[in-house]
């Protein structure tokens, strides 16, 4: 118990001479190995964040704007203003290019070829050739089978059945079975019983002799085993002491005094080296960022403020704004022209319908005519009064016509 507590205290001892000896070299070696890995890692992470912030996100926003401006908005306008004619044209074009050729190919090529080139010849061949040939073959095979069956029955089955029934069965019964039954009952059974009685007596005597012999052997082996057990117990104790002394104790001392401190120091050195490499990598990165900012960023910012911004304002005010206003005016003019053309087409349709069917001027055919409002007991229309019942007016017209 004291030895195990002493080993536990030694295992978790804070410092030893070996620990202090290997600590600094191990940390230096691990730092040299870890520093390039940490710098490459930090460089890749910084590059990824910079590319995402300065390239990928603006590129995605630009592509989305281009897609919305150049594709989605024109398509939406097109389907909003020219929806029905465009849909009809696209449908007709798709039908003419993709559906009608396949329908014609199926109807005028595939179906006639399959019907008159494959189906009709196969039906004729089956009905006129294969069916009579199959019936004749079946009749011939049936007759041939009946003849072969009769021949086999006459030549093989009937002689074999007669041989079995009238020769083999009587010979086996009266020549083999009956003599064997008599031999078993009259000779073998008495002989077997006598032999069994003799063997039983011999076995009982042999068993009594073997029992005495076994008891003696067991007593001798017990005495010998006791001696061997005593010797083996002492030998086992000696072997266990040798194994503990020569193998377990050195291995435990090696693990406790060498391997565990070395492993612990290597792990701690890797952790410390990773942190130190992070500090060094961050310092190098900040230095590179400071150089990039003062050598590239500051001149570019100055050029943007002094050249790009005034040039952009000039382009926006002198070129983009007039072009935008002109585009808006052109759009308004196009919409007005379309509205005028639609109204002209409606008026032309109304005039044509009136010329063909007839009707009051200024009214549109097919629309319900409103009945002017009337006051009670008068035919004078009053704009603010409610409309009279159409049923009553119709009945009055019928009465007047009668």
ChimeraX attribute file (.defattr): number of C-alpha atoms within 10 A of each C-alpha:
attribute: neighborCount
match mode: 1-to-1
recipient: residues
	/A:1	5
	/A:2	7
	/A:3	8
	/A:4	9
	/A:5	10
	/A:6	10
	/A:7	14
	/A:8	12
	/A:9	11
	/A:10	14
	/A:11	15
	/A:12	11
	/A:13	10
	/A:14	9
	/A:15	10
	/A:16	11
	/A:17	7
	/A:18	12
	/A:19	17
	/A:20	12
	/A:21	10
	/A:22	14
	/A:23	17
	/A:24	13
	/A:25	12
	/A:26	18
	/A:27	20
	/A:28	14
	/A:29	14
	/A:30	20
	/A:31	21
	/A:32	13
	/A:33	15
	/A:34	19
	/A:35	19
	/A:36	13
	/A:37	13
	/A:38	22
	/A:39	19
	/A:40	12
	/A:41	14
	/A:42	17
	/A:43	15
	/A:44	12
	/A:45	12
	/A:46	13
	/A:47	12
	/A:48	13
	/A:49	13
	/A:50	12
	/A:51	12
	/A:52	13
	/A:53	11
	/A:54	11
	/A:55	11
	/A:56	14
	/A:57	12
	/A:58	12
	/A:59	12
	/A:60	11
	/A:61	11
	/A:62	12
	/A:63	12
	/A:64	12
	/A:65	13
	/A:66	12
	/A:67	12
	/A:68	13
	/A:69	12
	/A:70	11
	/A:71	11
	/A:72	13
	/A:73	12
	/A:74	12
	/A:75	12
	/A:76	12
	/A:77	11
	/A:78	12
	/A:79	14
	/A:80	10
	/A:81	10
	/A:82	11
	/A:83	13
	/A:84	11
	/A:85	11
	/A:86	13
	/A:87	12
	/A:88	11
	/A:89	12
	/A:90	12
	/A:91	12
	/A:92	13
	/A:93	12
	/A:94	12
	/A:95	13
	/A:96	12
	/A:97	11
	/A:98	11
	/A:99	13
	/A:100	12
	/A:101	12
	/A:102	14
	/A:103	12
	/A:104	11
	/A:105	12
	/A:106	13
	/A:107	12
	/A:108	11
	/A:109	12
	/A:110	13
	/A:111	12
	/A:112	13
	/A:113	13
	/A:114	11
	/A:115	12
	/A:116	11
	/A:117	12
	/A:118	11
	/A:119	13
	/A:120	12
	/A:121	12
	/A:122	14
	/A:123	12
	/A:124	11
	/A:125	12
	/A:126	14
	/A:127	12
	/A:128	11
	/A:129	11
	/A:130	14
	/A:131	12
	/A:132	12
	/A:133	13
	/A:134	12
	/A:135	11
	/A:136	12
	/A:137	12
	/A:138	12
	/A:139	12
	/A:140	12
	/A:141	12
	/A:142	12
	/A:143	12
	/A:144	12
	/A:145	12
	/A:146	12
	/A:147	12
	/A:148	12
	/A:149	12
	/A:150	13
	/A:151	12
	/A:152	12
	/A:153	13
	/A:154	12
	/A:155	11
	/A:156	11
	/A:157	13
	/A:158	12
	/A:159	12
	/A:160	12
	/A:161	11
	/A:162	11
	/A:163	12
	/A:164	13
	/A:165	11
	/A:166	10
	/A:167	11
	/A:168	12
	/A:169	12
	/A:170	12
	/A:171	12
	/A:172	11
	/A:173	11
	/A:174	11
	/A:175	12
	/A:176	11
	/A:177	12
	/A:178	11
	/A:179	11
	/A:180	12
	/A:181	12
	/A:182	11
	/A:183	12
	/A:184	13
	/A:185	10
	/A:186	11
	/A:187	11
	/A:188	12
	/A:189	12
	/A:190	12
	/A:191	11
	/A:192	12
	/A:193	11
	/A:194	11
	/A:195	11
	/A:196	12
	/A:197	11
	/A:198	11
	/A:199	11
	/A:200	12
	/A:201	10
	/A:202	11
	/A:203	12
	/A:204	11
	/A:205	11
	/A:206	11
	/A:207	11
	/A:208	11
	/A:209	11
	/A:210	12
	/A:211	12
	/A:212	10
	/A:213	11
	/A:214	12
	/A:215	11
	/A:216	12
	/A:217	11
	/A:218	11
	/A:219	11
	/A:220	11
	/A:221	12
	/A:222	12
	/A:223	10
	/A:224	11
	/A:225	13
	/A:226	11
	/A:227	11
	/A:228	12
	/A:229	11
	/A:230	10
	/A:231	11
	/A:232	13
	/A:233	11
	/A:234	12
	/A:235	12
	/A:236	11
	/A:237	11
	/A:238	11
	/A:239	12
	/A:240	12
	/A:241	13
	/A:242	12
	/A:243	12
	/A:244	12
	/A:245	12
	/A:246	11
	/A:247	11
	/A:248	13
	/A:249	12
	/A:250	12
	/A:251	13
	/A:252	13
	/A:253	13
	/A:254	12
	/A:255	14
	/A:256	17
	/A:257	16
	/A:258	13
	/A:259	13
	/A:260	15
	/A:261	23
	/A:262	18
	/A:263	11
	/A:264	13
	/A:265	19
	/A:266	18
	/A:267	15
	/A:268	16
	/A:269	21
	/A:270	20
	/A:271	16
	/A:272	15
	/A:273	22
	/A:274	19
	/A:275	16
	/A:276	16
	/A:277	22
	/A:278	18
	/A:279	14
	/A:280	15
	/A:281	20
	/A:282	16
	/A:283	12
	/A:284	13
	/A:285	16
	/A:286	12
	/A:287	12
	/A:288	11
	/A:289	13
	/A:290	13
	/A:291	12
	/A:292	12
	/A:293	14
	/A:294	11
	/A:295	11
	/A:296	11
	/A:297	14
	/A:298	12
	/A:299	12
	/A:300	14
	/A:301	13
	/A:302	11
	/A:303	12
	/A:304	14
	/A:305	12
	/A:306	11
	/A:307	11
	/A:308	14
	/A:309	12
	/A:310	12
	/A:311	13
	/A:312	13
	/A:313	12
	/A:314	12
	/A:315	12
	/A:316	14
	/A:317	12
	/A:318	11
	/A:319	11
	/A:320	14
	/A:321	12
	/A:322	12
	/A:323	13
	/A:324	12
	/A:325	11
	/A:326	12
	/A:327	12
	/A:328	12
	/A:329	12
	/A:330	12
	/A:331	12
	/A:332	12
	/A:333	12
	/A:334	12
	/A:335	12
	/A:336	12
	/A:337	12
	/A:338	12
	/A:339	12
	/A:340	12
	/A:341	12
	/A:342	12
	/A:343	12
	/A:344	12
	/A:345	12
	/A:346	13
	/A:347	14
	/A:348	12
	/A:349	14
	/A:350	17
	/A:351	18
	/A:352	12
	/A:353	14
	/A:354	17
	/A:355	10
	/A:356	9
	/A:357	9
	/A:358	11
	/A:359	12
	/A:360	8
	/A:361	9
	/A:362	10
	/A:363	13
	/A:364	17
	/A:365	16
	/A:366	6
	/A:367	7
	/A:368	8
	/A:369	9
	/A:370	8
	/A:371	12
	/A:372	16
	/A:373	17
	/A:374	18
	/A:375	13
	/A:376	8
	/A:377	6
	/A:378	7
	/A:379	10
	/A:380	11
	/A:381	14
	/A:382	12
	/A:383	10
	/A:384	8
	/A:385	11
	/A:386	12
	/A:387	15
	/A:388	14
	/A:389	12
	/A:390	12
	/A:391	8
	/A:392	10
	/A:393	12
	/A:394	10
	/A:395	11
	/A:396	12
	/A:397	10
	/A:398	10
	/A:399	9
	/A:400	7
	/A:401	7
	/A:402	6
